[in-house]
Amino acid sequence: MNKLQMKRWLGLPGLMAALLVVAGCSLAPTYETPDAHAPEAFKETPQKTLDASEAGTWKTAQPSEEMLRGEWWTIFDDATLNDLEKQAQDANQNLRAAAARVKEARGINQTARAGLFPKLDAGFGPTREKLSPASQFLPPDGNVSPQTLWRAQASVSYEVDLFGRVSDSVKAANADTQQSEALFRSVQLALQADVAQNYFNLRELDAESDVFTRTVQLREEALKLVQKRFNEGDISELDVARAKSELATARSDAMTVQRLRAASEHSLAVLLGKSPAEFSMAANPLKPVTIRVPPGLPSALLERRPDVAAAERAMAAANARIGVAKAAFFPSLTLTGSGGFESATLGDLFKWSSRTFLLGPFAGTALNIPIFDGGRRKGNLANARAVYEEDVANYRQQVLVAFREVEDNLSDLRILEDQTATQDDAVKASVRAAQLSRTQYTEGAVNYLDVIDAERTVLQTQRSSVQLQGAQAVSTVNLIRALGGGWGDAKPTPVPEPSLAQK
């Protein structure tokens, strides 16, 4: 062996030792959550101080995203709503799909983590081979007979985590799993809110139907009165025709509400994982919802919202993948080996003299140094950085959307509170005006058009009052949803295994 060869062999262990020193060192940029520029307080936060009873209806906590959501809908103290939420949790198909996506992410994560450990295989079987004369140091015309070899061997291979390629891949997979779990919670929260909104919408339509039922009764009584006066010759047939028209219009509008209620009931059935034919709900007019939900601090919103948490985890995964793309520019080292038994006959296979081993790669080289790939690695790195920049923008946009949704619902509830009180005054005034117009019409002081106008006003104000009550209930649900749900006294737990996807 000449001096040059000696230097190469002596330099190889030094190179290997240097590579092992850098094993596990990540090339990914240091990850920090971007500044979301959260304001100190929400602009639309009510200035009224909550008394003790109101403060007790809601718990303003600031837990981490991993905290299990509480049953926030129980603050409405509605047994029917509680039962519907449970049914949706057990059977909604979108939630099952989200649970299955969590299982998918966990499976991919397990695959990525497998790269941290050696790969061990074992095999048994015969091979038929014919060696070349040159490999046996024979003349070119030498005769080498074919032979059958029996092997029982185990092989092991392990990629040394040079420059953190494997560990960064695991970090990215962990972040992807956490993102999937956050998205599961987001779907779960959306489902809970949708069930509550549909439920309150259904009850609002029941209240409207109740208004039309009373209106139709009044129209029927008015038609009897007008018909009596016409029979007595006090009025013309024109008033009778007008009374019949108003009665038919009220009945038609009542049917419209019934049609809307049927569609709303069908939508609620689908949320519960049932076909519309399997679900029906008895009429129950809506009662005013006066619950006040304190919004807390905007900075806490970033911890509460599952969709914001999912966007943040997507950033973390993209940041780790930058490290994976950088590691591709540097050498990779794979250690391999095999050992077992090898013999020409099956009977001699497991004799001690038949043992064999091989250290080093079976094909190729253990240490691979990238030289030229036409710009593929450079393109992958540019792509990884661009994906990270996109995820940063998506995160900041999601935060802005979260702030806007909270502000929207705070302003809705603040205005609706005053608007509902004003509308109640309008209902009382319109009812009084309708009573006076009917009395004056009976006395002949006004014509029937005045009575019709007064009764139409009553119907309009009563419907508007009911619709405002429904909007108030839905806005309360929307505010809770915008705040990320509620936790109550729940303890930290991981996302449950999505076993419901297997039902």
One Martini backbone bead per residue (centre of mass of N, CA, C, O) as a GRO file, in nm:
protein
  503
    1MET     BB    1   0.095   0.037   0.025
    2ASN     BB    2   0.082   0.352  -0.029
    3LYS     BB    3   0.084   0.668   0.096
    4LEU     BB    4  -0.184   0.763  -0.025
    5GLN     BB    5  -0.352   0.528   0.082
    6MET     BB    6  -0.289   0.574   0.377
    7LYS     BB    7  -0.416   0.857   0.402
    8ARG     BB    8  -0.700   0.770   0.328
    9TRP     BB    9  -0.741   0.565   0.559
   10LEU     BB   10  -0.672   0.767   0.792
   11GLY     BB   11  -0.894   0.989   0.703
   12LEU     BB   12  -1.167   0.841   0.731
   13PRO     BB   13  -1.215   0.834   1.042
   14GLY     BB   14  -1.210   1.141   1.071
   15LEU     BB   15  -1.456   1.192   0.897
   16MET     BB   16  -1.654   1.016   1.055
   17ALA     BB   17  -1.624   1.166   1.324
   18ALA     BB   18  -1.720   1.443   1.222
   19LEU     BB   19  -2.003   1.345   1.136
   20LEU     BB   20  -2.094   1.243   1.421
   21VAL     BB   21  -2.087   1.521   1.559
   22VAL     BB   22  -2.326   1.646   1.362
   23ALA     BB   23  -2.529   1.468   1.465
   24GLY     BB   24  -2.852   1.624   1.496
   25CYS     BB   25  -2.801   1.889   1.361
   26SER     BB   26  -2.988   2.155   1.292
   27LEU     BB   27  -3.088   2.362   0.993
   28ALA     BB   28  -3.312   2.501   1.109
   29PRO     BB   29  -3.472   2.758   1.189
   30THR     BB   30  -3.554   2.948   1.437
   31TYR     BB   31  -3.847   2.917   1.613
   32GLU     BB   32  -4.109   3.172   1.585
   33THR     BB   33  -4.377   3.335   1.665
   34PRO     BB   34  -4.540   3.558   1.516
   35ASP     BB   35  -4.645   3.869   1.529
   36ALA     BB   36  -5.001   3.964   1.570
   37HIS     BB   37  -5.088   4.236   1.691
   38ALA     BB   38  -5.236   4.254   1.960
   39PRO     BB   39  -5.460   4.400   2.125
   40GLU     BB   40  -5.549   4.503   2.444
   41ALA     BB   41  -5.850   4.537   2.327
   42PHE     BB   42  -6.169   4.530   2.254
   43LYS     BB   43  -6.368   4.762   2.109
   44GLU     BB   44  -6.663   4.603   2.178
   45THR     BB   45  -6.647   4.603   2.472
   46PRO     BB   46  -6.830   4.609   2.732
   47GLN     BB   47  -6.872   4.855   2.997
   48LYS     BB   48  -7.023   4.683   3.167
   49THR     BB   49  -7.064   4.554   3.480
   50LEU     BB   50  -7.063   4.252   3.606
   51ASP     BB   51  -7.230   4.068   3.798
   52ALA     BB   52  -7.221   3.787   3.981
   53SER     BB   53  -7.427   3.620   3.816
   54GLU     BB   54  -7.296   3.666   3.535
   55ALA     BB   55  -7.007   3.566   3.600
   56GLY     BB   56  -7.110   3.262   3.664
   57THR     BB   57  -7.176   3.175   3.346
   58TRP     BB   58  -6.854   3.222   3.306
   59LYS     BB   59  -6.523   3.112   3.211
   60THR     BB   60  -6.217   3.300   3.214
   61ALA     BB   61  -5.976   3.140   3.048
   62GLN     BB   62  -5.602   3.052   2.972
   63PRO     BB   63  -5.540   2.805   2.807
   64SER     BB   64  -5.429   2.575   2.625
   65GLU     BB   65  -5.499   2.400   2.339
   66GLU     BB   66  -5.504   2.108   2.496
   67MET     BB   67  -5.759   2.177   2.612
   68LEU     BB   68  -6.060   2.070   2.698
   69ARG     BB   69  -6.364   2.119   2.608
   70GLY     BB   70  -6.644   2.244   2.719
   71GLU     BB   71  -6.996   2.261   2.794
   72TRP     BB   72  -7.111   2.557   2.690
   73TRP     BB   73  -7.426   2.507   2.629
   74THR     BB   74  -7.525   2.488   2.936
   75ILE     BB   75  -7.580   2.802   2.980
   76PHE     BB   76  -7.884   2.773   2.852
   77ASP     BB   77  -8.058   2.567   3.000
   78ASP     BB   78  -8.107   2.311   2.777
   79ALA     BB   79  -8.195   1.989   2.739
   80THR     BB   80  -8.230   1.963   2.434
   81LEU     BB   81  -7.955   2.075   2.352
   82ASN     BB   82  -7.784   1.872   2.506
   83ASP     BB   83  -7.883   1.624   2.343
   84LEU     BB   84  -7.799   1.719   2.059
   85GLU     BB   85  -7.496   1.742   2.114
   86LYS     BB   86  -7.453   1.444   2.174
   87GLN     BB   87  -7.549   1.330   1.905
   88ALA     BB   88  -7.340   1.478   1.729
   89GLN     BB   89  -7.084   1.362   1.866
   90ASP     BB   90  -7.162   1.052   1.787
   91ALA     BB   91  -7.270   1.098   1.448
   92ASN     BB   92  -7.108   1.290   1.292
   93GLN     BB   93  -6.942   1.282   0.984
   94ASN     BB   94  -6.735   1.516   0.997
   95LEU     BB   95  -6.611   1.423   1.265
   96ARG     BB   96  -6.518   1.147   1.166
   97ALA     BB   97  -6.330   1.254   0.948
   98ALA     BB   98  -6.147   1.414   1.144
   99ALA     BB   99  -6.063   1.167   1.310
  100ALA     BB  100  -5.927   1.020   1.072
  101ARG     BB  101  -5.712   1.243   1.022
  102VAL     BB  102  -5.569   1.196   1.287
  103LYS     BB  103  -5.482   0.906   1.226
  104GLU     BB  104  -5.316   0.975   0.980
  105ALA     BB  105  -5.110   1.162   1.122
  106ARG     BB  106  -5.011   0.948   1.326
  107GLY     BB  107  -4.904   0.750   1.115
  108ILE     BB  108  -4.697   0.942   0.984
  109ASN     BB  109  -4.542   0.996   1.244
  110GLN     BB  110  -4.450   0.706   1.290
  111THR     BB  111  -4.289   0.686   1.030
  112ALA     BB  112  -4.087   0.915   1.095
  113ARG     BB  113  -3.979   0.792   1.370
  114ALA     BB  114  -3.844   0.537   1.244
  115GLY     BB  115  -3.575   0.694   1.154
  116LEU     BB  116  -3.440   0.675   1.456
  117PHE     BB  117  -3.417   0.371   1.380
  118PRO     BB  118  -3.339   0.074   1.315
  119LYS     BB  119  -3.335  -0.171   1.055
  120LEU     BB  120  -3.487  -0.499   1.076
  121ASP     BB  121  -3.408  -0.808   0.908
  122ALA     BB  122  -3.539  -1.130   0.787
  123GLY     BB  123  -3.420  -1.444   0.622
  124PHE     BB  124  -3.524  -1.729   0.402
  125GLY     BB  125  -3.337  -1.917   0.154
  126PRO     BB  126  -3.271  -1.988  -0.176
  127THR     BB  127  -2.995  -1.976  -0.418
  128ARG     BB  128  -2.912  -1.938  -0.763
  129GLU     BB  129  -2.565  -1.961  -0.882
  130LYS     BB  130  -2.306  -1.802  -1.102
  131LEU     BB  131  -1.982  -1.765  -1.121
  132SER     BB  132  -1.717  -1.607  -1.226
  133PRO     BB  133  -1.396  -1.669  -1.306
  134ALA     BB  134  -1.275  -1.396  -1.213
  135SER     BB  135  -1.390  -1.411  -0.911
  136GLN     BB  136  -1.196  -1.695  -0.886
  137PHE     BB  137  -0.919  -1.672  -1.027
  138LEU     BB  138  -0.963  -1.762  -1.331
  139PRO     BB  139  -0.966  -1.840  -1.626
  140PRO     BB  140  -1.169  -1.752  -1.880
  141ASP     BB  141  -1.217  -2.082  -1.939
  142GLY     BB  142  -1.330  -2.142  -1.682
  143ASN     BB  143  -1.514  -2.369  -1.476
  144VAL     BB  144  -1.829  -2.282  -1.324
  145SER     BB  145  -2.051  -2.406  -1.126
  146PRO     BB  146  -2.348  -2.423  -1.030
  147GLN     BB  147  -2.521  -2.305  -0.727
  148THR     BB  148  -2.666  -2.376  -0.407
  149LEU     BB  149  -2.786  -2.145  -0.157
  150TRP     BB  150  -2.829  -2.125   0.187
  151ARG     BB  151  -3.023  -1.877   0.384
  152ALA     BB  152  -2.987  -1.725   0.725
  153GLN     BB  153  -3.072  -1.386   0.781
  154ALA     BB  154  -2.969  -1.070   0.918
  155SER     BB  155  -3.052  -0.722   0.884
  156VAL     BB  156  -2.900  -0.389   0.910
  157SER     BB  157  -3.011  -0.039   0.921
  158TYR     BB  158  -2.864   0.306   0.944
  159GLU     BB  159  -2.930   0.647   0.966
  160VAL     BB  160  -2.743   0.901   1.018
  161ASP     BB  161  -2.820   1.216   1.172
  162LEU     BB  162  -2.725   1.425   0.962
  163PHE     BB  163  -2.812   1.752   1.000
  164GLY     BB  164  -3.121   1.673   1.094
  165ARG     BB  165  -3.315   1.528   0.894
  166VAL     BB  166  -3.478   1.335   1.076
  167SER     BB  167  -3.556   1.525   1.312
  168ASP     BB  168  -3.706   1.731   1.128
  169SER     BB  169  -3.914   1.532   1.024
  170VAL     BB  170  -4.035   1.478   1.305
  171LYS     BB  171  -4.116   1.767   1.370
  172ALA     BB  172  -4.309   1.798   1.133
  173ALA     BB  173  -4.495   1.560   1.210
  174ASN     BB  174  -4.577   1.668   1.485
  175ALA     BB  175  -4.706   1.930   1.380
  176ASP     BB  176  -4.913   1.792   1.198
  177THR     BB  177  -5.061   1.648   1.426
  178GLN     BB  178  -5.137   1.902   1.585
  179GLN     BB  179  -5.299   2.025   1.355
  180SER     BB  180  -5.508   1.797   1.330
  181GLU     BB  181  -5.614   1.827   1.621
  182ALA     BB  182  -5.703   2.123   1.591
  183LEU     BB  183  -5.902   2.068   1.356
  184PHE     BB  184  -6.082   1.886   1.515
  185ARG     BB  185  -6.168   2.105   1.720
  186SER     BB  186  -6.284   2.292   1.506
  187VAL     BB  187  -6.504   2.102   1.405
  188GLN     BB  188  -6.635   2.060   1.680
  189LEU     BB  189  -6.708   2.357   1.734
  190ALA     BB  190  -6.874   2.399   1.477
  191LEU     BB  191  -7.084   2.186   1.541
  192GLN     BB  192  -7.188   2.298   1.807
  193ALA     BB  193  -7.275   2.571   1.686
  194ASP     BB  194  -7.466   2.466   1.464
  195VAL     BB  195  -7.664   2.328   1.649
  196ALA     BB  196  -7.744   2.580   1.812
  197GLN     BB  197  -7.834   2.756   1.575
  198ASN     BB  198  -8.050   2.564   1.460
  199TYR     BB  199  -8.216   2.549   1.716
  200PHE     BB  200  -8.280   2.854   1.742
  201ASN     BB  201  -8.406   2.879   1.462
  202LEU     BB  202  -8.637   2.684   1.513
  203ARG     BB  203  -8.758   2.844   1.757
  204GLU     BB  204  -8.809   3.102   1.600
  205LEU     BB  205  -9.014   2.975   1.401
  206ASP     BB  206  -9.208   2.895   1.623
  207ALA     BB  207  -9.267   3.186   1.709
  208GLU     BB  208  -9.373   3.281   1.436
  209SER     BB  209  -9.600   3.075   1.421
  210ASP     BB  210  -9.743   3.182   1.671
  211VAL     BB  211  -9.803   3.459   1.556
  212PHE     BB  212  -9.976   3.354   1.314
  213THR     BB  213 -10.189   3.210   1.476
  214ARG     BB  214 -10.298   3.466   1.612
  215THR     BB  215 -10.352   3.623   1.351
  216VAL     BB  216 -10.559   3.432   1.226
  217GLN     BB  217 -10.762   3.457   1.455
  218LEU     BB  218 -10.808   3.762   1.421
  219ARG     BB  219 -10.897   3.748   1.124
  220GLU     BB  220 -11.145   3.571   1.176
  221GLU     BB  221 -11.285   3.767   1.369
  222ALA     BB  222 -11.293   4.005   1.171
  223LEU     BB  223 -11.464   3.864   0.953
  224LYS     BB  224 -11.713   3.823   1.127
  225LEU     BB  225 -11.765   4.120   1.185
  226VAL     BB  226 -11.787   4.217   0.891
  227GLN     BB  227 -12.012   4.023   0.805
  228LYS     BB  228 -12.220   4.127   1.004
  229ARG     BB  229 -12.226   4.423   0.904
  230PHE     BB  230 -12.307   4.349   0.617
  231ASN     BB  231 -12.576   4.204   0.687
  232GLU     BB  232 -12.679   4.483   0.828
  233GLY     BB  233 -12.578   4.728   0.626
  234ASP     BB  234 -12.319   4.905   0.726
  235ILE     BB  235 -12.150   4.781   0.486
  236SER     BB  236 -11.958   4.690   0.240
  237GLU     BB  237 -11.807   4.439   0.047
  238LEU     BB  238 -11.516   4.548   0.057
  239ASP     BB  239 -11.448   4.473   0.353
  240VAL     BB  240 -11.479   4.169   0.314
  241ALA     BB  241 -11.258   4.132   0.102
  242ARG     BB  242 -11.028   4.241   0.281
  243ALA     BB  243 -11.054   4.034   0.509
  244LYS     BB  244 -11.002   3.783   0.332
  245SER     BB  245 -10.722   3.869   0.231
  246GLU     BB  246 -10.582   3.886   0.510
  247LEU     BB  247 -10.631   3.591   0.587
  248ALA     BB  248 -10.485   3.454   0.346
  249THR     BB  249 -10.209   3.590   0.393
  250ALA     BB  250 -10.158   3.478   0.676
  251ARG     BB  251 -10.168   3.178   0.592
  252SER     BB  252  -9.937   3.193   0.385
  253ASP     BB  253  -9.715   3.292   0.581
  254ALA     BB  254  -9.735   3.044   0.766
  255MET     BB  255  -9.640   2.842   0.547
  256THR     BB  256  -9.360   2.961   0.510
  257VAL     BB  257  -9.264   2.897   0.795
  258GLN     BB  258  -9.306   2.590   0.771
  259ARG     BB  259  -9.103   2.550   0.545
  260LEU     BB  260  -8.854   2.658   0.700
  261ARG     BB  261  -8.875   2.456   0.933
  262ALA     BB  262  -8.832   2.198   0.774
  263ALA     BB  263  -8.548   2.270   0.670
  264SER     BB  264  -8.419   2.309   0.953
  265GLU     BB  265  -8.475   2.020   1.053
  266HIS     BB  266  -8.307   1.879   0.836
  267SER     BB  267  -8.034   2.009   0.907
  268LEU     BB  268  -8.023   1.900   1.196
  269ALA     BB  269  -8.023   1.600   1.124
  270VAL     BB  270  -7.748   1.598   0.978
  271LEU     BB  271  -7.580   1.690   1.225
  272LEU     BB  272  -7.679   1.413   1.379
  273GLY     BB  273  -7.660   1.172   1.161
  274LYS     BB  274  -7.940   1.199   1.006
  275SER     BB  275  -8.224   1.152   0.860
  276PRO     BB  276  -8.507   1.333   0.823
  277ALA     BB  277  -8.697   1.079   0.882
  278GLU     BB  278  -8.559   1.038   1.189
  279PHE     BB  279  -8.645   1.349   1.247
  280SER     BB  280  -8.807   1.531   1.520
  281MET     BB  281  -8.956   1.843   1.651
  282ALA     BB  282  -9.108   2.006   1.873
  283ALA     BB  283  -9.269   2.276   1.943
  284ASN     BB  284  -9.067   2.576   2.065
  285PRO     BB  285  -9.064   2.870   2.161
  286LEU     BB  286  -8.870   3.135   2.194
  287LYS     BB  287  -8.655   3.255   2.434
  288PRO     BB  288  -8.487   3.483   2.574
  289VAL     BB  289  -8.136   3.568   2.541
  290THR     BB  290  -7.920   3.705   2.825
  291ILE     BB  291  -7.636   3.625   2.786
  292ARG     BB  292  -7.308   3.710   2.903
  293VAL     BB  293  -6.990   3.735   2.726
  294PRO     BB  294  -6.677   3.758   2.810
  295PRO     BB  295  -6.387   3.807   2.603
  296GLY     BB  296  -6.140   3.920   2.710
  297LEU     BB  297  -5.830   3.884   2.571
  298PRO     BB  298  -5.673   3.888   2.270
  299SER     BB  299  -5.425   3.709   2.352
  300ALA     BB  300  -5.606   3.461   2.440
  301LEU     BB  301  -5.724   3.388   2.161
  302LEU     BB  302  -5.461   3.245   2.048
  303GLU     BB  303  -5.517   2.992   2.253
  304ARG     BB  304  -5.828   2.915   2.193
  305ARG     BB  305  -5.810   2.888   1.893
  306PRO     BB  306  -5.790   2.616   1.681
  307ASP     BB  307  -5.727   2.754   1.403
  308VAL     BB  308  -5.480   2.910   1.503
  309ALA     BB  309  -5.322   2.665   1.600
  310ALA     BB  310  -5.307   2.528   1.322
  311ALA     BB  311  -5.150   2.756   1.180
  312GLU     BB  312  -4.902   2.743   1.369
  313ARG     BB  313  -4.825   2.441   1.310
  314ALA     BB  314  -4.773   2.482   1.009
  315MET     BB  315  -4.525   2.660   1.052
  316ALA     BB  316  -4.352   2.458   1.209
  317ALA     BB  317  -4.337   2.248   0.982
  318ALA     BB  318  -4.212   2.433   0.764
  319ASN     BB  319  -3.954   2.498   0.923
  320ALA     BB  320  -3.845   2.204   0.941
  321ARG     BB  321  -3.833   2.161   0.623
  322ILE     BB  322  -3.594   2.343   0.578
  323GLY     BB  323  -3.390   2.154   0.714
  324VAL     BB  324  -3.430   1.918   0.519
  325ALA     BB  325  -3.343   2.075   0.262
  326LYS     BB  326  -3.054   2.147   0.364
  327ALA     BB  327  -2.946   1.852   0.421
  328ALA     BB  328  -2.924   1.772   0.109
  329PHE     BB  329  -2.630   1.924   0.077
  330PHE     BB  330  -2.529   1.690   0.252
  331PRO     BB  331  -2.411   1.429   0.381
  332SER     BB  332  -2.477   1.073   0.392
  333LEU     BB  333  -2.523   0.807   0.647
  334THR     BB  334  -2.509   0.442   0.609
  335LEU     BB  335  -2.559   0.165   0.814
  336THR     BB  336  -2.457  -0.177   0.747
  337GLY     BB  337  -2.571  -0.527   0.801
  338SER     BB  338  -2.492  -0.889   0.821
  339GLY     BB  339  -2.618  -1.211   0.955
  340GLY     BB  340  -2.546  -1.581   0.956
  341PHE     BB  341  -2.628  -1.840   0.727
  342GLU     BB  342  -2.428  -2.053   0.492
  343SER     BB  343  -2.509  -2.307   0.239
  344ALA     BB  344  -2.535  -2.581   0.012
  345THR     BB  345  -2.711  -2.711   0.241
  346LEU     BB  346  -2.969  -2.753   0.456
  347GLY     BB  347  -2.820  -2.934   0.673
  348ASP     BB  348  -2.567  -2.710   0.703
  349LEU     BB  349  -2.682  -2.427   0.782
  350PHE     BB  350  -2.666  -2.442   1.127
  351LYS     BB  351  -2.375  -2.445   1.136
  352TRP     BB  352  -2.100  -2.291   1.264
  353SER     BB  353  -1.941  -2.300   0.983
  354SER     BB  354  -2.190  -2.126   0.830
  355ARG     BB  355  -2.113  -1.863   0.910
  356THR     BB  356  -2.196  -1.508   0.842
  357PHE     BB  357  -2.078  -1.177   0.723
  358LEU     BB  358  -2.170  -0.816   0.668
  359LEU     BB  359  -2.007  -0.505   0.625
  360GLY     BB  360  -2.188  -0.284   0.478
  361PRO     BB  361  -2.287  -0.219   0.182
  362PHE     BB  362  -2.441  -0.395  -0.075
  363ALA     BB  363  -2.482  -0.117  -0.230
  364GLY     BB  364  -2.269   0.110  -0.290
  365THR     BB  365  -2.261   0.358  -0.035
  366ALA     BB  366  -2.242   0.497   0.280
  367LEU     BB  367  -2.122   0.768   0.166
  368ASN     BB  368  -2.306   1.052   0.054
  369ILE     BB  369  -2.219   1.300  -0.195
  370PRO     BB  370  -2.333   1.576  -0.321
  371ILE     BB  371  -2.296   1.737  -0.649
  372PHE     BB  372  -2.526   1.680  -0.889
  373ASP     BB  373  -2.894   1.780  -0.980
  374GLY     BB  374  -2.995   2.040  -1.148
  375GLY     BB  375  -3.141   2.200  -0.885
  376ARG     BB  376  -3.325   2.040  -0.687
  377ARG     BB  377  -3.240   2.132  -0.400
  378LYS     BB  378  -3.280   2.431  -0.449
  379GLY     BB  379  -3.584   2.407  -0.511
  380ASN     BB  380  -3.671   2.278  -0.241
  381LEU     BB  381  -3.579   2.514  -0.062
  382ALA     BB  382  -3.751   2.735  -0.193
  383ASN     BB  383  -4.019   2.594  -0.132
  384ALA     BB  384  -3.996   2.578   0.178
  385ARG     BB  385  -3.979   2.886   0.222
  386ALA     BB  386  -4.248   2.960   0.081
  387VAL     BB  387  -4.433   2.794   0.264
  388TYR     BB  388  -4.366   2.948   0.520
  389GLU     BB  389  -4.459   3.227   0.424
  390GLU     BB  390  -4.750   3.139   0.376
  391ASP     BB  391  -4.811   3.047   0.670
  392VAL     BB  392  -4.766   3.319   0.798
  393ALA     BB  393  -4.990   3.467   0.646
  394ASN     BB  394  -5.219   3.277   0.735
  395TYR     BB  395  -5.193   3.327   1.035
  396ARG     BB  396  -5.243   3.634   1.038
  397GLN     BB  397  -5.518   3.615   0.899
  398GLN     BB  398  -5.655   3.436   1.115
  399VAL     BB  399  -5.628   3.643   1.341
  400LEU     BB  400  -5.792   3.867   1.208
  401VAL     BB  401  -6.052   3.703   1.183
  402ALA     BB  402  -6.089   3.653   1.483
  403PHE     BB  403  -6.113   3.947   1.570
  404ARG     BB  404  -6.355   4.017   1.387
  405GLU     BB  405  -6.561   3.811   1.499
  406VAL     BB  406  -6.568   3.924   1.781
  407GLU     BB  407  -6.648   4.216   1.712
  408ASP     BB  408  -6.910   4.154   1.563
  409ASN     BB  409  -7.059   4.010   1.806
  410LEU     BB  410  -7.035   4.237   2.010
  411SER     BB  411  -7.192   4.447   1.843
  412ASP     BB  412  -7.448   4.286   1.805
  413LEU     BB  413  -7.519   4.255   2.109
  414ARG     BB  414  -7.521   4.553   2.184
  415ILE     BB  415  -7.743   4.638   1.977
  416LEU     BB  416  -7.961   4.420   2.034
  417GLU     BB  417  -8.032   4.506   2.318
  418ASP     BB  418  -8.155   4.780   2.232
  419GLN     BB  419  -8.337   4.684   1.997
  420THR     BB  420  -8.522   4.497   2.160
  421ALA     BB  421  -8.637   4.712   2.349
  422THR     BB  422  -8.752   4.890   2.124
  423GLN     BB  423  -8.935   4.670   1.996
  424ASP     BB  424  -9.117   4.626   2.240
  425ASP     BB  425  -9.239   4.907   2.226
  426ALA     BB  426  -9.358   4.871   1.941
  427VAL     BB  427  -9.551   4.642   2.011
  428LYS     BB  428  -9.722   4.786   2.222
  429ALA     BB  429  -9.812   5.021   2.038
  430SER     BB  430  -9.944   4.850   1.810
  431VAL     BB  431 -10.153   4.705   1.982
  432ARG     BB  432 -10.295   4.959   2.078
  433ALA     BB  433 -10.368   5.066   1.795
  434ALA     BB  434 -10.542   4.822   1.710
  435GLN     BB  435 -10.756   4.846   1.932
  436LEU     BB  436 -10.852   5.132   1.856
  437SER     BB  437 -10.931   5.074   1.559
  438ARG     BB  438 -11.150   4.862   1.620
  439THR     BB  439 -11.329   5.041   1.794
  440GLN     BB  440 -11.371   5.268   1.582
  441TYR     BB  441 -11.495   5.082   1.368
  442THR     BB  442 -11.742   4.992   1.532
  443GLU     BB  443 -11.827   5.310   1.559
  444GLY     BB  444 -11.748   5.449   1.267
  445ALA     BB  445 -11.474   5.638   1.267
  446VAL     BB  446 -11.343   5.425   1.075
  447ASN     BB  447 -11.197   5.248   0.843
  448TYR     BB  448 -11.069   4.938   0.744
  449LEU     BB  449 -10.785   5.031   0.659
  450ASP     BB  450 -10.690   5.109   0.944
  451VAL     BB  451 -10.706   4.826   1.059
  452ILE     BB  452 -10.511   4.687   0.864
  453ASP     BB  453 -10.262   4.859   0.926
  454ALA     BB  454 -10.247   4.796   1.229
  455GLU     BB  455 -10.223   4.481   1.202
  456ARG     BB  456  -9.968   4.480   1.029
  457THR     BB  457  -9.790   4.617   1.236
  458VAL     BB  458  -9.810   4.402   1.448
  459LEU     BB  459  -9.689   4.171   1.283
  460GLN     BB  460  -9.418   4.307   1.218
  461THR     BB  461  -9.323   4.361   1.512
  462GLN     BB  462  -9.340   4.068   1.613
  463ARG     BB  463  -9.146   3.943   1.410
  464SER     BB  464  -8.905   4.126   1.473
  465SER     BB  465  -8.880   4.042   1.768
  466VAL     BB  466  -8.824   3.742   1.716
  467GLN     BB  467  -8.577   3.781   1.528
  468LEU     BB  468  -8.404   3.927   1.740
  469GLN     BB  469  -8.395   3.693   1.940
  470GLY     BB  470  -8.255   3.500   1.744
  471ALA     BB  471  -8.004   3.679   1.689
  472GLN     BB  472  -7.911   3.683   1.983
  473ALA     BB  473  -7.862   3.378   2.014
  474VAL     BB  474  -7.667   3.342   1.772
  475SER     BB  475  -7.456   3.556   1.862
  476THR     BB  476  -7.377   3.411   2.119
  477VAL     BB  477  -7.268   3.162   1.978
  478ASN     BB  478  -7.065   3.311   1.793
  479LEU     BB  479  -6.891   3.423   2.021
  480ILE     BB  480  -6.802   3.155   2.139
  481ARG     BB  481  -6.674   3.056   1.879
  482ALA     BB  482  -6.473   3.299   1.841
  483LEU     BB  483  -6.334   3.228   2.132
  484GLY     BB  484  -6.311   2.891   2.131
  485GLY     BB  485  -6.487   2.843   2.355
  486GLY     BB  486  -6.500   2.630   2.646
  487TRP     BB  487  -6.366   2.489   2.964
  488GLY     BB  488  -6.377   2.538   3.254
  489ASP     BB  489  -6.264   2.243   3.450
  490ALA     BB  490  -6.083   2.123   3.255
  491LYS     BB  491  -5.843   1.890   3.174
  492PRO     BB  492  -5.563   1.786   3.045
  493THR     BB  493  -5.596   1.640   2.715
  494PRO     BB  494  -5.598   1.449   2.465
  495VAL     BB  495  -5.701   1.355   2.183
  496PRO     BB  496  -5.918   1.138   2.112
  497GLU     BB  497  -5.968   0.851   1.992
  498PRO     BB  498  -6.124   0.792   1.670
  499SER     BB  499  -6.352   0.552   1.717
  500LEU     BB  500  -6.608   0.665   1.565
  501ALA     BB  501  -6.495   0.580   1.276
  502GLN     BB  502  -6.565   0.256   1.344
  503LYS     BB  503  -6.891   0.247   1.366
   0.00000   0.00000   0.00000
